[in-house]
Amino acid sequence: MNGMINTNTESNERGFLPYPIILAANKGELEAMKVVVLHYRSYMTSLSMRKLRDEQGNTYWGIDEDTRERLRAKLMQSVLAFKI
């Protein structure tokens, strides 16, 4: 698995993860799961953007950390539950 962890998933023009990484993550291998989560990190962050308010009542766009963590947890659950 160590050779696969160094795979640059950013270079794949379609953004697909290598199948061996998905298999390893599905089997519960921690390093492979980290690669999967890292691969989808920017997408989950963009889905987590919300209008937030600061203490003075100013509105700004920011990351809803609760939403991002729920998306991360759901991704991990889905990878582990995926029937190969």
mmCIF file of the N, C-alpha and C atoms, coordinates in Angstrom:
data_MODEL
# 
_entry.id   MODEL 
# 
loop_
_atom_site.group_PDB 
_atom_site.id 
_atom_site.type_symbol 
_atom_site.label_atom_id 
_atom_site.label_alt_id 
_atom_site.label_comp_id 
_atom_site.label_asym_id 
_atom_site.label_entity_id 
_atom_site.label_seq_id 
_atom_site.pdbx_PDB_ins_code 
_atom_site.Cartn_x 
_atom_site.Cartn_y 
_atom_site.Cartn_z 
_atom_site.occupancy 
_atom_site.B_iso_or_equiv 
_atom_site.pdbx_formal_charge 
_atom_site.auth_seq_id 
_atom_site.auth_comp_id 
_atom_site.auth_asym_id 
_atom_site.auth_atom_id 
_atom_site.pdbx_PDB_model_num 
ATOM 1   N N  . MET A 1 1  ? 0.817   -1.203 0.000   1.00 0.00 ? 1  MET A N  1 
ATOM 2   C CA . MET A 1 1  ? 0.000   0.000  0.000   1.00 0.00 ? 1  MET A CA 1 
ATOM 3   C C  . MET A 1 1  ? 0.860   1.266  0.000   1.00 0.00 ? 1  MET A C  1 
ATOM 4   N N  . ASN A 1 2  ? 2.045   1.210  0.595   1.00 0.00 ? 2  ASN A N  1 
ATOM 5   C CA . ASN A 1 2  ? 2.870   2.410  0.722   1.00 0.00 ? 2  ASN A CA 1 
ATOM 6   C C  . ASN A 1 2  ? 3.148   3.084  -0.614  1.00 0.00 ? 2  ASN A C  1 
ATOM 7   N N  . GLY A 1 3  ? 3.370   2.327  -1.678  1.00 0.00 ? 3  GLY A N  1 
ATOM 8   C CA . GLY A 1 3  ? 3.622   2.913  -2.978  1.00 0.00 ? 3  GLY A CA 1 
ATOM 9   C C  . GLY A 1 3  ? 2.408   3.632  -3.529  1.00 0.00 ? 3  GLY A C  1 
ATOM 10  N N  . MET A 1 4  ? 1.218   3.150  -3.167  1.00 0.00 ? 4  MET A N  1 
ATOM 11  C CA . MET A 1 4  ? -0.008  3.752  -3.681  1.00 0.00 ? 4  MET A CA 1 
ATOM 12  C C  . MET A 1 4  ? -0.341  5.065  -2.971  1.00 0.00 ? 4  MET A C  1 
ATOM 13  N N  . ILE A 1 5  ? 0.053   5.211  -1.734  1.00 0.00 ? 5  ILE A N  1 
ATOM 14  C CA . ILE A 1 5  ? -0.283  6.415  -0.974  1.00 0.00 ? 5  ILE A CA 1 
ATOM 15  C C  . ILE A 1 5  ? 0.349   7.639  -1.620  1.00 0.00 ? 5  ILE A C  1 
ATOM 16  N N  . ASN A 1 6  ? 1.509   7.462  -2.226  1.00 0.00 ? 6  ASN A N  1 
ATOM 17  C CA . ASN A 1 6  ? 2.197   8.588  -2.845  1.00 0.00 ? 6  ASN A CA 1 
ATOM 18  C C  . ASN A 1 6  ? 1.626   8.943  -4.211  1.00 0.00 ? 6  ASN A C  1 
ATOM 19  N N  . THR A 1 7  ? 0.621   8.219  -4.665  1.00 0.00 ? 7  THR A N  1 
ATOM 20  C CA . THR A 1 7  ? 0.002   8.499  -5.964  1.00 0.00 ? 7  THR A CA 1 
ATOM 21  C C  . THR A 1 7  ? -0.567  9.905  -5.963  1.00 0.00 ? 7  THR A C  1 
ATOM 22  N N  . ASN A 1 8  ? -0.224  10.680 -6.985  1.00 0.00 ? 8  ASN A N  1 
ATOM 23  C CA . ASN A 1 8  ? -0.717  12.047 -7.080  1.00 0.00 ? 8  ASN A CA 1 
ATOM 24  C C  . ASN A 1 8  ? -2.102  12.022 -7.709  1.00 0.00 ? 8  ASN A C  1 
ATOM 25  N N  . THR A 1 9  ? -3.139  12.070 -6.878  1.00 0.00 ? 9  THR A N  1 
ATOM 26  C CA . THR A 1 9  ? -4.506  12.011 -7.382  1.00 0.00 ? 9  THR A CA 1 
ATOM 27  C C  . THR A 1 9  ? -4.890  13.304 -8.089  1.00 0.00 ? 9  THR A C  1 
ATOM 28  N N  . GLU A 1 10 ? -4.152  14.380 -7.869  1.00 0.00 ? 10 GLU A N  1 
ATOM 29  C CA . GLU A 1 10 ? -4.447  15.652 -8.512  1.00 0.00 ? 10 GLU A CA 1 
ATOM 30  C C  . GLU A 1 10 ? -4.145  15.597 -10.012 1.00 0.00 ? 10 GLU A C  1 
ATOM 31  N N  . SER A 1 11 ? -3.222  14.714 -10.425 1.00 0.00 ? 11 SER A N  1 
ATOM 32  C CA . SER A 1 11 ? -2.797  14.704 -11.821 1.00 0.00 ? 11 SER A CA 1 
ATOM 33  C C  . SER A 1 11 ? -3.810  14.041 -12.742 1.00 0.00 ? 11 SER A C  1 
ATOM 34  N N  . ASN A 1 12 ? -4.724  13.266 -12.218 1.00 0.00 ? 12 ASN A N  1 
ATOM 35  C CA . ASN A 1 12 ? -5.721  12.606 -13.049 1.00 0.00 ? 12 ASN A CA 1 
ATOM 36  C C  . ASN A 1 12 ? -6.705  13.654 -13.534 1.00 0.00 ? 12 ASN A C  1 
ATOM 37  N N  . GLU A 1 13 ? -6.782  13.836 -14.861 1.00 0.00 ? 13 GLU A N  1 
ATOM 38  C CA . GLU A 1 13 ? -7.569  14.936 -15.414 1.00 0.00 ? 13 GLU A CA 1 
ATOM 39  C C  . GLU A 1 13 ? -9.048  14.853 -15.064 1.00 0.00 ? 13 GLU A C  1 
ATOM 40  N N  . ARG A 1 14 ? -9.577  13.667 -14.844 1.00 0.00 ? 14 ARG A N  1 
ATOM 41  C CA . ARG A 1 14 ? -10.985 13.530 -14.488 1.00 0.00 ? 14 ARG A CA 1 
ATOM 42  C C  . ARG A 1 14 ? -11.197 13.551 -12.981 1.00 0.00 ? 14 ARG A C  1 
ATOM 43  N N  . GLY A 1 15 ? -10.147 13.495 -12.227 1.00 0.00 ? 15 GLY A N  1 
ATOM 44  C CA . GLY A 1 15 ? -10.270 13.554 -10.783 1.00 0.00 ? 15 GLY A CA 1 
ATOM 45  C C  . GLY A 1 15 ? -10.668 12.248 -10.131 1.00 0.00 ? 15 GLY A C  1 
ATOM 46  N N  . PHE A 1 16 ? -10.519 11.118 -10.840 1.00 0.00 ? 16 PHE A N  1 
ATOM 47  C CA . PHE A 1 16 ? -10.853 9.832  -10.245 1.00 0.00 ? 16 PHE A CA 1 
ATOM 48  C C  . PHE A 1 16 ? -9.726  9.360  -9.347  1.00 0.00 ? 16 PHE A C  1 
ATOM 49  N N  . LEU A 1 17 ? -10.091 8.724  -8.264  1.00 0.00 ? 17 LEU A N  1 
ATOM 50  C CA . LEU A 1 17 ? -9.097  8.092  -7.406  1.00 0.00 ? 17 LEU A CA 1 
ATOM 51  C C  . LEU A 1 17 ? -8.692  6.757  -8.015  1.00 0.00 ? 17 LEU A C  1 
ATOM 52  N N  . PRO A 1 18 ? -7.436  6.367  -7.850  1.00 0.00 ? 18 PRO A N  1 
ATOM 53  C CA . PRO A 1 18 ? -7.029  5.043  -8.330  1.00 0.00 ? 18 PRO A CA 1 
ATOM 54  C C  . PRO A 1 18 ? -7.820  3.947  -7.606  1.00 0.00 ? 18 PRO A C  1 
ATOM 55  N N  . TYR A 1 19 ? -8.228  2.948  -8.361  1.00 0.00 ? 19 TYR A N  1 
ATOM 56  C CA . TYR A 1 19 ? -9.049  1.865  -7.813  1.00 0.00 ? 19 TYR A CA 1 
ATOM 57  C C  . TYR A 1 19 ? -8.399  1.173  -6.606  1.00 0.00 ? 19 TYR A C  1 
ATOM 58  N N  . PRO A 1 20 ? -7.081  0.920  -6.616  1.00 0.00 ? 20 PRO A N  1 
ATOM 59  C CA . PRO A 1 20 ? -6.460  0.285  -5.438  1.00 0.00 ? 20 PRO A CA 1 
ATOM 60  C C  . PRO A 1 20 ? -6.614  1.119  -4.155  1.00 0.00 ? 20 PRO A C  1 
ATOM 61  N N  . ILE A 1 21 ? -6.638  2.436  -4.293  1.00 0.00 ? 21 ILE A N  1 
ATOM 62  C CA . ILE A 1 21 ? -6.838  3.303  -3.121  1.00 0.00 ? 21 ILE A CA 1 
ATOM 63  C C  . ILE A 1 21 ? -8.251  3.105  -2.575  1.00 0.00 ? 21 ILE A C  1 
ATOM 64  N N  . ILE A 1 22 ? -9.225  3.051  -3.466  1.00 0.00 ? 22 ILE A N  1 
ATOM 65  C CA . ILE A 1 22 ? -10.615 2.854  -3.051  1.00 0.00 ? 22 ILE A CA 1 
ATOM 66  C C  . ILE A 1 22 ? -10.769 1.496  -2.373  1.00 0.00 ? 22 ILE A C  1 
ATOM 67  N N  . LEU A 1 23 ? -10.170 0.455  -2.949  1.00 0.00 ? 23 LEU A N  1 
ATOM 68  C CA . LEU A 1 23 ? -10.237 -0.875 -2.341  1.00 0.00 ? 23 LEU A CA 1 
ATOM 69  C C  . LEU A 1 23 ? -9.641  -0.889 -0.946  1.00 0.00 ? 23 LEU A C  1 
ATOM 70  N N  . ALA A 1 24 ? -8.478  -0.280 -0.812  1.00 0.00 ? 24 ALA A N  1 
ATOM 71  C CA . ALA A 1 24 ? -7.802  -0.256 0.487   1.00 0.00 ? 24 ALA A CA 1 
ATOM 72  C C  . ALA A 1 24 ? -8.615  0.530  1.510   1.00 0.00 ? 24 ALA A C  1 
ATOM 73  N N  . ALA A 1 25 ? -9.166  1.657  1.106   1.00 0.00 ? 25 ALA A N  1 
ATOM 74  C CA . ALA A 1 25 ? -9.992  2.461  2.022   1.00 0.00 ? 25 ALA A CA 1 
ATOM 75  C C  . ALA A 1 25 ? -11.244 1.684  2.415   1.00 0.00 ? 25 ALA A C  1 
ATOM 76  N N  . ASN A 1 26 ? -11.820 0.953  1.475   1.00 0.00 ? 26 ASN A N  1 
ATOM 77  C CA . ASN A 1 26 ? -13.004 0.142  1.733   1.00 0.00 ? 26 ASN A CA 1 
ATOM 78  C C  . ASN A 1 26 ? -12.709 -0.942 2.764   1.00 0.00 ? 26 ASN A C  1 
ATOM 79  N N  . LYS A 1 27 ? -11.466 -1.424 2.778   1.00 0.00 ? 27 LYS A N  1 
ATOM 80  C CA . LYS A 1 27 ? -11.060 -2.451 3.745   1.00 0.00 ? 27 LYS A CA 1 
ATOM 81  C C  . LYS A 1 27 ? -10.667 -1.848 5.090   1.00 0.00 ? 27 LYS A C  1 
ATOM 82  N N  . GLY A 1 28 ? -10.711 -0.517 5.189   1.00 0.00 ? 28 GLY A N  1 
ATOM 83  C CA . GLY A 1 28 ? -10.432 0.143  6.455   1.00 0.00 ? 28 GLY A CA 1 
ATOM 84  C C  . GLY A 1 28 ? -9.001  0.584  6.660   1.00 0.00 ? 28 GLY A C  1 
ATOM 85  N N  . GLU A 1 29 ? -8.196  0.588  5.609   1.00 0.00 ? 29 GLU A N  1 
ATOM 86  C CA . GLU A 1 29 ? -6.812  1.033  5.755   1.00 0.00 ? 29 GLU A CA 1 
ATOM 87  C C  . GLU A 1 29 ? -6.773  2.548  5.952   1.00 0.00 ? 29 GLU A C  1 
ATOM 88  N N  . LEU A 1 30 ? -6.214  2.963  7.063   1.00 0.00 ? 30 LEU A N  1 
ATOM 89  C CA . LEU A 1 30 ? -6.230  4.364  7.480   1.00 0.00 ? 30 LEU A CA 1 
ATOM 90  C C  . LEU A 1 30 ? -5.574  5.296  6.464   1.00 0.00 ? 30 LEU A C  1 
ATOM 91  N N  . GLU A 1 31 ? -4.408  4.930  5.965   1.00 0.00 ? 31 GLU A N  1 
ATOM 92  C CA . GLU A 1 31 ? -3.694  5.813  5.025   1.00 0.00 ? 31 GLU A CA 1 
ATOM 93  C C  . GLU A 1 31 ? -4.487  5.995  3.733   1.00 0.00 ? 31 GLU A C  1 
ATOM 94  N N  . ALA A 1 32 ? -5.119  4.943  3.267   1.00 0.00 ? 32 ALA A N  1 
ATOM 95  C CA . ALA A 1 32 ? -5.933  5.042  2.049   1.00 0.00 ? 32 ALA A CA 1 
ATOM 96  C C  . ALA A 1 32 ? -7.146  5.934  2.287   1.00 0.00 ? 32 ALA A C  1 
ATOM 97  N N  . MET A 1 33 ? -7.757  5.814  3.466   1.00 0.00 ? 33 MET A N  1 
ATOM 98  C CA . MET A 1 33 ? -8.911  6.660  3.786   1.00 0.00 ? 33 MET A CA 1 
ATOM 99  C C  . MET A 1 33 ? -8.487  8.126  3.835   1.00 0.00 ? 33 MET A C  1 
ATOM 100 N N  . LYS A 1 34 ? -7.287  8.383  4.350   1.00 0.00 ? 34 LYS A N  1 
ATOM 101 C CA . LYS A 1 34 ? -6.775  9.758  4.370   1.00 0.00 ? 34 LYS A CA 1 
ATOM 102 C C  . LYS A 1 34 ? -6.647  10.309 2.952   1.00 0.00 ? 34 LYS A C  1 
ATOM 103 N N  . VAL A 1 35 ? -6.208  9.472  2.008   1.00 0.00 ? 35 VAL A N  1 
ATOM 104 C CA . VAL A 1 35 ? -6.070  9.897  0.612   1.00 0.00 ? 35 VAL A CA 1 
ATOM 105 C C  . VAL A 1 35 ? -7.443  10.239 0.037   1.00 0.00 ? 35 VAL A C  1 
ATOM 106 N N  . VAL A 1 36 ? -8.443  9.413  0.341   1.00 0.00 ? 36 VAL A N  1 
ATOM 107 C CA . VAL A 1 36 ? -9.804  9.650  -0.150  1.00 0.00 ? 36 VAL A CA 1 
ATOM 108 C C  . VAL A 1 36 ? -10.335 10.975 0.400   1.00 0.00 ? 36 VAL A C  1 
ATOM 109 N N  . VAL A 1 37 ? -10.197 11.180 1.704   1.00 0.00 ? 37 VAL A N  1 
ATOM 110 C CA . VAL A 1 37 ? -10.698 12.406 2.330   1.00 0.00 ? 37 VAL A CA 1 
ATOM 111 C C  . VAL A 1 37 ? -9.956  13.620 1.775   1.00 0.00 ? 37 VAL A C  1 
ATOM 112 N N  . LEU A 1 38 ? -8.667  13.507 1.613   1.00 0.00 ? 38 LEU A N  1 
ATOM 113 C CA . LEU A 1 38 ? -7.873  14.607 1.053   1.00 0.00 ? 38 LEU A CA 1 
ATOM 114 C C  . LEU A 1 38 ? -8.300  14.920 -0.382  1.00 0.00 ? 38 LEU A C  1 
ATOM 115 N N  . HIS A 1 39 ? -8.608  13.895 -1.142  1.00 0.00 ? 39 HIS A N  1 
ATOM 116 C CA . HIS A 1 39 ? -9.035  14.065 -2.533  1.00 0.00 ? 39 HIS A CA 1 
ATOM 117 C C  . HIS A 1 39 ? -10.312 14.907 -2.626  1.00 0.00 ? 39 HIS A C  1 
ATOM 118 N N  . TYR A 1 40 ? -11.228 14.699 -1.695  1.00 0.00 ? 40 TYR A N  1 
ATOM 119 C CA . TYR A 1 40 ? -12.516 15.393 -1.729  1.00 0.00 ? 40 TYR A CA 1 
ATOM 120 C C  . TYR A 1 40 ? -12.581 16.606 -0.794  1.00 0.00 ? 40 TYR A C  1 
ATOM 121 N N  . ARG A 1 41 ? -11.478 16.950 -0.157  1.00 0.00 ? 41 ARG A N  1 
ATOM 122 C CA . ARG A 1 41 ? -11.466 18.038 0.832   1.00 0.00 ? 41 ARG A CA 1 
ATOM 123 C C  . ARG A 1 41 ? -11.961 19.364 0.272   1.00 0.00 ? 41 ARG A C  1 
ATOM 124 N N  . SER A 1 42 ? -11.460 19.778 -0.883  1.00 0.00 ? 42 SER A N  1 
ATOM 125 C CA . SER A 1 42 ? -11.869 21.088 -1.412  1.00 0.00 ? 42 SER A CA 1 
ATOM 126 C C  . SER A 1 42 ? -13.348 21.081 -1.810  1.00 0.00 ? 42 SER A C  1 
ATOM 127 N N  . TYR A 1 43 ? -13.837 19.961 -2.325  1.00 0.00 ? 43 TYR A N  1 
ATOM 128 C CA . TYR A 1 43 ? -15.254 19.860 -2.685  1.00 0.00 ? 43 TYR A CA 1 
ATOM 129 C C  . TYR A 1 43 ? -16.132 19.954 -1.435  1.00 0.00 ? 43 TYR A C  1 
ATOM 130 N N  . MET A 1 44 ? -15.743 19.244 -0.376  1.00 0.00 ? 44 MET A N  1 
ATOM 131 C CA . MET A 1 44 ? -16.514 19.301 0.869   1.00 0.00 ? 44 MET A CA 1 
ATOM 132 C C  . MET A 1 44 ? -16.468 20.702 1.467   1.00 0.00 ? 44 MET A C  1 
ATOM 133 N N  . THR A 1 45 ? -15.330 21.371 1.346   1.00 0.00 ? 45 THR A N  1 
ATOM 134 C CA . THR A 1 45 ? -15.214 22.740 1.846   1.00 0.00 ? 45 THR A CA 1 
ATOM 135 C C  . THR A 1 45 ? -16.145 23.667 1.080   1.00 0.00 ? 45 THR A C  1 
ATOM 136 N N  . SER A 1 46 ? -16.189 23.522 -0.233  1.00 0.00 ? 46 SER A N  1 
ATOM 137 C CA . SER A 1 46 ? -17.070 24.396 -1.020  1.00 0.00 ? 46 SER A CA 1 
ATOM 138 C C  . SER A 1 46 ? -18.541 24.138 -0.693  1.00 0.00 ? 46 SER A C  1 
ATOM 139 N N  . LEU A 1 47 ? -18.898 22.889 -0.423  1.00 0.00 ? 47 LEU A N  1 
ATOM 140 C CA . LEU A 1 47 ? -20.273 22.574 -0.032  1.00 0.00 ? 47 LEU A CA 1 
ATOM 141 C C  . LEU A 1 47 ? -20.614 23.104 1.365   1.00 0.00 ? 47 LEU A C  1 
ATOM 142 N N  . SER A 1 48 ? -19.592 23.383 2.159   1.00 0.00 ? 48 SER A N  1 
ATOM 143 C CA . SER A 1 48 ? -19.785 23.838 3.537   1.00 0.00 ? 48 SER A CA 1 
ATOM 144 C C  . SER A 1 48 ? -19.825 25.354 3.682   1.00 0.00 ? 48 SER A C  1 
ATOM 145 N N  . MET A 1 49 ? -19.683 26.084 2.592   1.00 0.00 ? 49 MET A N  1 
ATOM 146 C CA . MET A 1 49 ? -19.688 27.547 2.668   1.00 0.00 ? 49 MET A CA 1 
ATOM 147 C C  . MET A 1 49 ? -21.092 28.050 2.981   1.00 0.00 ? 49 MET A C  1 
ATOM 148 N N  . ARG A 1 50 ? -21.170 28.951 3.957   1.00 0.00 ? 50 ARG A N  1 
ATOM 149 C CA . ARG A 1 50 ? -22.445 29.510 4.393   1.00 0.00 ? 50 ARG A CA 1 
ATOM 150 C C  . ARG A 1 50 ? -22.264 30.993 4.709   1.00 0.00 ? 50 ARG A C  1 
ATOM 151 N N  . LYS A 1 51 ? -23.384 31.723 4.691   1.00 0.00 ? 51 LYS A N  1 
ATOM 152 C CA . LYS A 1 51 ? -23.357 33.095 5.188   1.00 0.00 ? 51 LYS A CA 1 
ATOM 153 C C  . LYS A 1 51 ? -23.390 32.998 6.709   1.00 0.00 ? 51 LYS A C  1 
ATOM 154 N N  . LEU A 1 52 ? -22.397 33.601 7.333   1.00 0.00 ? 52 LEU A N  1 
ATOM 155 C CA . LEU A 1 52 ? -22.275 33.582 8.788   1.00 0.00 ? 52 LEU A CA 1 
ATOM 156 C C  . LEU A 1 52 ? -22.325 35.003 9.315   1.00 0.00 ? 52 LEU A C  1 
ATOM 157 N N  . ARG A 1 53 ? -22.565 35.146 10.604  1.00 0.00 ? 53 ARG A N  1 
ATOM 158 C CA . ARG A 1 53 ? -22.595 36.457 11.262  1.00 0.00 ? 53 ARG A CA 1 
ATOM 159 C C  . ARG A 1 53 ? -21.575 36.502 12.385  1.00 0.00 ? 53 ARG A C  1 
ATOM 160 N N  . ASP A 1 54 ? -20.855 37.632 12.463  1.00 0.00 ? 54 ASP A N  1 
ATOM 161 C CA . ASP A 1 54 ? -19.925 37.800 13.575  1.00 0.00 ? 54 ASP A CA 1 
ATOM 162 C C  . ASP A 1 54 ? -20.638 38.460 14.753  1.00 0.00 ? 54 ASP A C  1 
ATOM 163 N N  . GLU A 1 55 ? -19.888 38.741 15.812  1.00 0.00 ? 55 GLU A N  1 
ATOM 164 C CA . GLU A 1 55 ? -20.467 39.312 17.042  1.00 0.00 ? 55 GLU A CA 1 
ATOM 165 C C  . GLU A 1 55 ? -21.123 40.673 16.823  1.00 0.00 ? 55 GLU A C  1 
ATOM 166 N N  . GLN A 1 56 ? -20.637 41.427 15.836  1.00 0.00 ? 56 GLN A N  1 
ATOM 167 C CA . GLN A 1 56 ? -21.189 42.752 15.553  1.00 0.00 ? 56 GLN A CA 1 
ATOM 168 C C  . GLN A 1 56 ? -22.380 42.705 14.585  1.00 0.00 ? 56 GLN A C  1 
ATOM 169 N N  . GLY A 1 57 ? -22.752 41.510 14.148  1.00 0.00 ? 57 GLY A N  1 
ATOM 170 C CA . GLY A 1 57 ? -23.880 41.371 13.248  1.00 0.00 ? 57 GLY A CA 1 
ATOM 171 C C  . GLY A 1 57 ? -23.524 41.464 11.772  1.00 0.00 ? 57 GLY A C  1 
ATOM 172 N N  . ASN A 1 58 ? -22.230 41.550 11.467  1.00 0.00 ? 58 ASN A N  1 
ATOM 173 C CA . ASN A 1 58 ? -21.785 41.597 10.069  1.00 0.00 ? 58 ASN A CA 1 
ATOM 174 C C  . ASN A 1 58 ? -21.910 40.214 9.427   1.00 0.00 ? 58 ASN A C  1 
ATOM 175 N N  . THR A 1 59 ? -22.381 40.203 8.204   1.00 0.00 ? 59 THR A N  1 
ATOM 176 C CA . THR A 1 59 ? -22.519 38.945 7.470   1.00 0.00 ? 59 THR A CA 1 
ATOM 177 C C  . THR A 1 59 ? -21.308 38.724 6.582   1.00 0.00 ? 59 THR A C  1 
ATOM 178 N N  . TYR A 1 60 ? -20.822 37.491 6.556   1.00 0.00 ? 60 TYR A N  1 
ATOM 179 C CA . TYR A 1 60 ? -19.678 37.131 5.710   1.00 0.00 ? 60 TYR A CA 1 
ATOM 180 C C  . TYR A 1 60 ? -19.799 35.663 5.313   1.00 0.00 ? 60 TYR A C  1 
ATOM 181 N N  . TRP A 1 61 ? -19.094 35.296 4.254   1.00 0.00 ? 61 TRP A N  1 
ATOM 182 C CA . TRP A 1 61 ? -19.068 33.906 3.824   1.00 0.00 ? 61 TRP A CA 1 
ATOM 183 C C  . TRP A 1 61 ? -17.962 33.184 4.574   1.00 0.00 ? 61 TRP A C  1 
ATOM 184 N N  . GLY A 1 62 ? -18.296 32.035 5.112   1.00 0.00 ? 62 GLY A N  1 
ATOM 185 C CA . GLY A 1 62 ? -17.313 31.250 5.837   1.00 0.00 ? 62 GLY A CA 1 
ATOM 186 C C  . GLY A 1 62 ? -17.668 29.775 5.790   1.00 0.00 ? 62 GLY A C  1 
ATOM 187 N N  . ILE A 1 63 ? -16.791 28.979 6.342   1.00 0.00 ? 63 ILE A N  1 
ATOM 188 C CA . ILE A 1 63 ? -16.984 27.529 6.357   1.00 0.00 ? 63 ILE A CA 1 
ATOM 189 C C  . ILE A 1 63 ? -17.752 27.134 7.603   1.00 0.00 ? 63 ILE A C  1 
ATOM 190 N N  . ASP A 1 64 ? -18.845 26.424 7.395   1.00 0.00 ? 64 ASP A N  1 
ATOM 191 C CA . ASP A 1 64 ? -19.602 25.844 8.502   1.00 0.00 ? 64 ASP A CA 1 
ATOM 192 C C  . ASP A 1 64 ? -18.894 24.537 8.865   1.00 0.00 ? 64 ASP A C  1 
ATOM 193 N N  . GLU A 1 65 ? -18.119 24.570 9.931   1.00 0.00 ? 65 GLU A N  1 
ATOM 194 C CA . GLU A 1 65 ? -17.304 23.421 10.327  1.00 0.00 ? 65 GLU A CA 1 
ATOM 195 C C  . GLU A 1 65 ? -18.155 22.189 10.634  1.00 0.00 ? 65 GLU A C  1 
ATOM 196 N N  . ASP A 1 66 ? -19.325 22.391 11.197  1.00 0.00 ? 66 ASP A N  1 
ATOM 197 C CA . ASP A 1 66 ? -20.210 21.268 11.509  1.00 0.00 ? 66 ASP A CA 1 
ATOM 198 C C  . ASP A 1 66 ? -20.634 20.554 10.230  1.00 0.00 ? 66 ASP A C  1 
ATOM 199 N N  . THR A 1 67 ? -21.005 21.320 9.221   1.00 0.00 ? 67 THR A N  1 
ATOM 200 C CA . THR A 1 67 ? -21.399 20.748 7.933   1.00 0.00 ? 67 THR A CA 1 
ATOM 201 C C  . THR A 1 67 ? -20.228 20.014 7.290   1.00 0.00 ? 67 THR A C  1 
ATOM 202 N N  . ARG A 1 68 ? -19.048 20.624 7.327   1.00 0.00 ? 68 ARG A N  1 
ATOM 203 C CA . ARG A 1 68 ? -17.869 19.990 6.725   1.00 0.00 ? 68 ARG A CA 1 
ATOM 204 C C  . ARG A 1 68 ? -17.533 18.676 7.417   1.00 0.00 ? 68 ARG A C  1 
ATOM 205 N N  . GLU A 1 69 ? -17.624 18.639 8.735   1.00 0.00 ? 69 GLU A N  1 
ATOM 206 C CA . GLU A 1 69 ? -17.342 17.404 9.468   1.00 0.00 ? 69 GLU A CA 1 
ATOM 207 C C  . GLU A 1 69 ? -18.387 16.331 9.197   1.00 0.00 ? 69 GLU A C  1 
ATOM 208 N N  . ARG A 1 70 ? -19.648 16.743 9.040   1.00 0.00 ? 70 ARG A N  1 
ATOM 209 C CA . ARG A 1 70 ? -20.693 15.764 8.710   1.00 0.00 ? 70 ARG A CA 1 
ATOM 210 C C  . ARG A 1 70 ? -20.473 15.188 7.317   1.00 0.00 ? 70 ARG A C  1 
ATOM 211 N N  . LEU A 1 71 ? -20.080 16.035 6.363   1.00 0.00 ? 71 LEU A N  1 
ATOM 212 C CA . LEU A 1 71 ? -19.773 15.548 5.016   1.00 0.00 ? 71 LEU A CA 1 
ATOM 213 C C  . LEU A 1 71 ? -18.594 14.576 5.033   1.00 0.00 ? 71 LEU A C  1 
ATOM 214 N N  . ARG A 1 72 ? -17.570 14.906 5.808   1.00 0.00 ? 72 ARG A N  1 
ATOM 215 C CA . ARG A 1 72 ? -16.387 14.047 5.927   1.00 0.00 ? 72 ARG A CA 1 
ATOM 216 C C  . ARG A 1 72 ? -16.777 12.691 6.508   1.00 0.00 ? 72 ARG A C  1 
ATOM 217 N N  . ALA A 1 73 ? -17.588 12.707 7.560   1.00 0.00 ? 73 ALA A N  1 
ATOM 218 C CA . ALA A 1 73 ? -18.019 11.459 8.194   1.00 0.00 ? 73 ALA A CA 1 
ATOM 219 C C  . ALA A 1 73 ? -18.867 10.624 7.236   1.00 0.00 ? 73 ALA A C  1 
ATOM 220 N N  . LYS A 1 74 ? -19.751 11.277 6.492   1.00 0.00 ? 74 LYS A N  1 
ATOM 221 C CA . LYS A 1 74 ? -20.605 10.567 5.540   1.00 0.00 ? 74 LYS A CA 1 
ATOM 222 C C  . LYS A 1 74 ? -19.773 9.964  4.412   1.00 0.00 ? 74 LYS A C  1 
ATOM 223 N N  . LEU A 1 75 ? -18.765 10.678 3.934   1.00 0.00 ? 75 LEU A N  1 
ATOM 224 C CA . LEU A 1 75 ? -17.872 10.148 2.909   1.00 0.00 ? 75 LEU A CA 1 
ATOM 225 C C  . LEU A 1 75 ? -17.187 8.887  3.423   1.00 0.00 ? 75 LEU A C  1 
ATOM 226 N N  . MET A 1 76 ? -16.646 8.941  4.623   1.00 0.00 ? 76 MET A N  1 
ATOM 227 C CA . MET A 1 76 ? -15.949 7.789  5.193   1.00 0.00 ? 76 MET A CA 1 
ATOM 228 C C  . MET A 1 76 ? -16.902 6.608  5.382   1.00 0.00 ? 76 MET A C  1 
ATOM 229 N N  . GLN A 1 77 ? -18.096 6.864  5.870   1.00 0.00 ? 77 GLN A N  1 
ATOM 230 C CA . GLN A 1 77 ? -19.093 5.789  6.033   1.00 0.00 ? 77 GLN A CA 1 
ATOM 231 C C  . GLN A 1 77 ? -19.433 5.164  4.684   1.00 0.00 ? 77 GLN A C  1 
ATOM 232 N N  . SER A 1 78 ? -19.598 6.008  3.672   1.00 0.00 ? 78 SER A N  1 
ATOM 233 C CA . SER A 1 78 ? -19.951 5.514  2.337   1.00 0.00 ? 78 SER A CA 1 
ATOM 234 C C  . SER A 1 78 ? -18.843 4.667  1.734   1.00 0.00 ? 78 SER A C  1 
ATOM 235 N N  . VAL A 1 79 ? -17.598 5.067  1.932   1.00 0.00 ? 79 VAL A N  1 
ATOM 236 C CA . VAL A 1 79 ? -16.461 4.294  1.408   1.00 0.00 ? 79 VAL A CA 1 
ATOM 237 C C  . VAL A 1 79 ? -16.418 2.924  2.097   1.00 0.00 ? 79 VAL A C  1 
ATOM 238 N N  . LEU A 1 80 ? -16.594 2.909  3.400   1.00 0.00 ? 80 LEU A N  1 
ATOM 239 C CA . LEU A 1 80 ? -16.557 1.652  4.135   1.00 0.00 ? 80 LEU A CA 1 
ATOM 240 C C  . LEU A 1 80 ? -17.730 0.733  3.805   1.00 0.00 ? 80 LEU A C  1 
ATOM 241 N N  . ALA A 1 81 ? -18.882 1.313  3.488   1.00 0.00 ? 81 ALA A N  1 
ATOM 242 C CA . ALA A 1 81 ? -20.089 0.525  3.193   1.00 0.00 ? 81 ALA A CA 1 
ATOM 243 C C  . ALA A 1 81 ? -20.188 0.115  1.734   1.00 0.00 ? 81 ALA A C  1 
ATOM 244 N N  . PHE A 1 82 ? -19.327 0.679  0.881   1.00 0.00 ? 82 PHE A N  1 
ATOM 245 C CA . PHE A 1 82 ? -19.392 0.411  -0.556  1.00 0.00 ? 82 PHE A CA 1 
ATOM 246 C C  . PHE A 1 82 ? -19.176 -1.073 -0.826  1.00 0.00 ? 82 PHE A C  1 
ATOM 247 N N  . LYS A 1 83 ? -20.085 -1.674 -1.593  1.00 0.00 ? 83 LYS A N  1 
ATOM 248 C CA . LYS A 1 83 ? -19.985 -3.094 -1.945  1.00 0.00 ? 83 LYS A CA 1 
ATOM 249 C C  . LYS A 1 83 ? -19.186 -3.228 -3.237  1.00 0.00 ? 83 LYS A C  1 
ATOM 250 N N  . ILE A 1 84 ? -18.050 -3.876 -3.122  1.00 0.00 ? 84 ILE A N  1 
ATOM 251 C CA . ILE A 1 84 ? -17.150 -4.025 -4.279  1.00 0.00 ? 84 ILE A CA 1 
ATOM 252 C C  . ILE A 1 84 ? -17.355 -5.398 -4.894  1.00 0.00 ? 84 ILE A C  1 
# 
